[in-house]
Every structure is written in structure tokens, then in C-alpha cells.
Amino acid sequence: MSPVLRNIIAIITGWISGSVVNIGLIQLGHMVMPLEGVDPNDMEALAAAMPDADPLFFIFPFLAHAIGTVVGATVATLIAAGGKLKYALTIGFIFLLGGIWASTMLPAPVWFIVLDLSLAYLPMAWVGYRIGKAIQRKN
């Protein structure tokens, strides 16, 4: 397979796999720690409830963003033909852009936005890269 095609597949597969994990953890969070009386599929209702949400509510969104990024970056690292760190960080950057976009849509507390944007994406992409490299060394 061409290295260029393999690297494109690494980005697409990393993005999709990380997104699936992210969405799954967000949905799990809504089941485990629901906002009372709020339909999590109604963005307007969710946005209205976020400013009054208990800080514990934000554990699952942070974990979803961080673990989704780790999984996506790990997958990209495992698939990429070369320059693996670059592809892992690309996944982190894609998810960071999504996090920035989400922070404009849902009025989360400033402390959460700062924590989320600074720790859940690019640092976790680096962690995913390290995990992917460790897996490759074992095989």
C-alpha cells in the first residue's frame, strides 16, 4: 500500500475510532450522572443546564475527550507509514478543534474549558503516540 494512502487511512481511522469512544463515553456519562430533567439530545436544554451543573458532571465529558483522543492517536500511530508523531498530533489537533467548537456551543464553566482544552487533546495525543509505539515494539 502506498505510504500516502496509508497515512490518509491512519488519520481517518484515528478520527473515527476516537469519535466512537468519545460519543460512547458521553452517552455513558449521561446515564451514570444525568442532569435531572434534561434531555441530553436537546442541545438548547443541555446548554441551559450546564452553568448550574455540579462539577462532578464534567468528569465524563473530560474523560470522553481525553480517552477518545488517546484512542484515536494510538490508532493513527499504529497505522501511519512514517512520521507517526505527526499523525498522532494531527488527531489531537482535530479533536482540539472539536473541543473549541463545542466550548462555543455549550456554556461550560471557564475552569472546565481551560482544563479540557489544555489537557484533553494535544497531551493525550502524545500519550496515544507513546502507547502506539509501545504496542509496535511488543509486536
N, C-alpha and C positions, 0 to 999 in steps of 0.2 A: 504494500500500500504506500502511496506517496506520502512523504512526511507532512506536506502541506495539508492534505486531506485528513491525515491522522490528527494533526493539531486542531483543525476545524472541528472534527468529531470530538476531540477532548473538551473543547470549550462548550459545545452544545450539550454533550452528555453530562459534563460537570454542572452546567447551569440547570438542566432538567432534574438531575438527581438531587442536587442541593435544594431545589424548589420543592420537590416532593417531600423531602424531610422537613423543610420549613413549614409547609402547609399542614403536614401531619401533626407537628408539634403545636402549631397554633390551634388546630382543632382540638387536640387533646387538652390543651390549656383551658379552652372554653368549657370542656366537660368537667375538668378537675376543679377549676377555680372560676366559675361563671360570674359574670356581672349580673346580679339579680335584676330580672325584668328586662334584660337587654337581649335582643336577637343579634348574635354575633355576625349574621349575614347582612344586617342592616347597617351600612356604614355611617349613616346620619345618627342613628341611635347609639352606636358604639362611640362615635366622636363626642356626642353629648355626655356620655357616661365616663369617658376617660379622665377628665380632670378630677373627678371625685373618687376614682378607683384607689383601692388600697395598694400600697407599694408592692405587696406580695403578688398582686395581679400581673405585674410586669416581669415576673420570673420566667414564665413560659414564652412570652414574646422574645426576651433576650436569648433564652436557650434555643428557640427556633431559629433565630437569626445566626447565632454563633455556630450551632451544630450543623445547620443547613450549609453554612459557608465551609465548615471543615469538611463535610462530606463531599460537596461539590469540588473543592480544591483537591482533595485526595483523589477523586475520580479523574480529574483533569491531569494530575501528576502521573497517575498510573497509565493513562492513555497517550499523553503527549510524546511525540517523537524525540524532541530535544528542547532545551531551554525550559525545563519543567517548572522552575520557579516562576518564570514569566507567565505561564498559563495558569498556575495556581493563583497568582496575584491578580490575573485578569478576572478570574471567577470572583475573588474578593472585591474587586472594583465594581463588577456588575451588581453584586449584592449590595455594596455600599450605595450605589446609585439608587437601587430599590429602597434602601433604608432611608435615604434622604427624601425620596419621593413620598414614602409612607409617613415620614415625620411632618410633611406639609399637609397630608390628608387627615391624619388623626392627631388631635392636640394632646400628645403625651406630655408629662411633666418634663421640664428642662433637664433635670438630673438624669432622667431615663434616656432622653435623646442624646445627651453628651456621652453617657456610658455606652449606649448602643452603637453610636456612630464611631466612637474611638476604639472600642474593644471587640465588637462582634464581627467585624468584616476583614480588614486587612491583616490584623494579627492572627485571626483564625484561619485565614487563607495560608499564612505561613505555617501554622500548626498542621493544616491539611497537607501541605507540601512535605513537611517532615515525616508525617505518617506515611504518605505515599512512597517516599524514598526508603523508609524503613521496611515497608512491605516488599518493595522491589529487591532490597538487599537480602531478605529472607528467601526469596524465590530464586 
